[in-house]
């Protein structure tokens, strides 16, 4: 069985769903394609899409990185042409800066999900470009065992290429390179969600699409 990532789903308070979709839509050049369950994408066929809202909205407990009592579970790495312009734009849209490491900067989105902006090295430092022409480069999971989790997702998603392999961080990619890479980083304070237990809420999850519906790894039908 081979699966593909169909949706990256953000937990979010109900009253903030549309604002969060608008935030990532502007950052990544995406538009709303579903209104009953907010889903955005670059066009009708591009994957993965971003979706907002899942489960009980009143159970959402935002991460407060780097506070160890409220750790993150996952975040997105996004590359942009002009890092300084992108920083100015996401601040204007409601993001809060968490750290500045020079060639990448970390923020919390308007409801607290961390994300990182990286300079797009393929474009080069200082090359002209839109500040918010973001590209989803990596989905990054905090976990206690990066190698084991990378092996699991690598086999599940058919991602055989290892871009980085260290004790504390593993990055895997597909052969074609047309989808975001997955990264797994060791987090000593990681607290696993226990969905649907509201005492241990999730922050973000993946909807996977499989061609062989006989396999019981769920996930969502192609039209969802």
N, C-alpha and C positions, 0 to 999 in steps of 0.2 A: 504494500500500500504506500502510495506517495500522496502527500497532502500539500496544499498551497495555502498561504496566509490570505484569507479573504478580507477580514476586518480586524482592525486594532480598536478595541472597545475601551473607552474611558468611563470609569465611574464618575458621577457628577451629580451635584444637587439639581433637582428638577428645575428650579428657577434659573439655573445658570447654563442649561443645555444649549440654548441657541447662541448665547454669547460665546461659549467655548467653541462651538462649531465655527462661528464667524472668526474667532481668533486663529484657529489652525487653518481655516480656509484661506485667510489672507497670507499667513506665513508660508503655506505650501502651494498656493495657487490652485486651490480646490474649490468646488462648488457643491451645493446641496443637491442630492439626487433623490433623497427620500425625506418626507416630512413627518410621516407617522412614527418613524424611529429615525432620528437625525443621522444621516449618513452623508459624508462628503467624499469626493474623489476628483481627480483631474478631468476625467471624462467618464462616460458610462461603462467603459470596459477596463479601465486601469485598476490594478490591484497592487498592494493592498489599499483598501479604503479605510477611512477613520469613521467611527461611530461613537455616539455619546449617549450614556445612560443605560444602566443595566441593574436590575434588582431594586431593592428598596433604596430610594434616593436619600431617605433620612438616616441611613446607616453609613453614609460616606464619611470617612475619617481621613482628611488629607495628610499626606506625608509632610514633614517639616524638616527636610534635609538641611543641614547635617545633624539635626537633633536625633540622638540615638534612641530616644523613647518613642519617636514617631518616624521610623525609617521608611525610605522609599522601597518599592518592590520592583519597579521597572521605570525606564525613561527612554526618550527618543533622542538620538543624535541626528542633528539636521545641519547640512552644509549650505552655506550661502555665499554669494559672489562677493558681497561687501559686508564684512563683519561689523564694522562700526555703524554703517547705515542700518543694518538689521537690528543691532542692539537698540538703536534709537527708536526704531519702529515697534519692536515688541514691547518696549517700555511704554510707549504711547498707547498700545493696545491693552495694557493692563498687566504685563509680566513684571516680576520682581527679580532683580539680579541677586544671585546667591554667591557667585564667585567669578573672578576674572583671572584666567590662567594664560593670558596673552593670545595665543592662536585659537583658543576656545573659551567660551563663557557659559556659565550655567545660570539658569533662570527657573523660577516657578511660574507656571501659567496662571491665569486668573482664578483658578480654583485650587491651586497648590501642586499640581503635577510637575515634577522637575523635567527639564529638557535642556539640552546643550546645543549651542550654535558653534559650528566649526567653520573656519575659513576654507573655502573650496580651493584646494591647492591646484586643481587642474586649471583653474582660471588665473591663478597667480595673484600675488599680493598687489593690491592697488589697481587691478584691472577694472575697468568700468563695468557696471552691471547693476541691476535692480537690487536694492537692499533686501527685499522680501521675495526673492526667487529661490525659496528654500527647496532642498531635496532631502527626502528621508533616507539617510545613509545607514543607520543601524537602529535596531531595537535592542535595548540593553537590559538584561535581567540581573538583579542582585540575587545571590544564592550562596549556600554554604559550600557547594562543590561544583566549580565551573566545568571541569572536564567531564563529569558524569552527565550534567545537564546538556552540554554541547553535543555529546554523543547521542543522547536521546533525540534532540531536535534535528540533528544532522541526518539521522536515519529516517525520522518521520517526514521531514520536508525535502529530502533529497538534496542536501547541501554538503557536498563532499570536500569542499576546499577549506583549508584552515589558514586564515590570514594571520593569526597570532595564537601562540600556544605557550602560556606561562602558568605557574602555579596559581596565580591570582586573577588571571584574565584569559579567556579563550574567545576568539572571534571566528565565525564560520561564514561561508558564502556559497551560493550556488555556482554552477559551472558557467552559466550565461552572464550573470551579473546584472540582470534586469529587475531584481528585487532587493530590498534592503538586507544587509547582513544582519546576523544575530550575534550579540556579544553577551558573555556571561562573566560577571565579576564577583569575586569573593567578598562577602559582607558578613563580618563576625556578628553583627547585631541584627541580621535578617530575621524578620518575623513573618512566617508564612500565612497567607490568607487561608481561611477555612470556610469558603463559600458553601452554603448560604448563611452561615452563622454570622449574625450582625456584630457579634463581639470581635470578630476577626475579619473585617471587610477587605475586599480586593480593591486595588486601585486601577488595574488595567488587565485586560486579558485578550487573547487571540481567538478569533473564529477561524477555523480551518475548513477548507473545502476539499473533499475527496471525490474521486471519480467512481470508486467502487463502494456503493452504499451498503454492501454486505458487511463491511468492516464496522464495528460498533464504536469507533472513535469519533464522535459526534459532530457533526458539528454544526454545519448549517447547510441548508439546501442552496443550490446555485442561485435561486431567485430571491434569497433573503439578504 
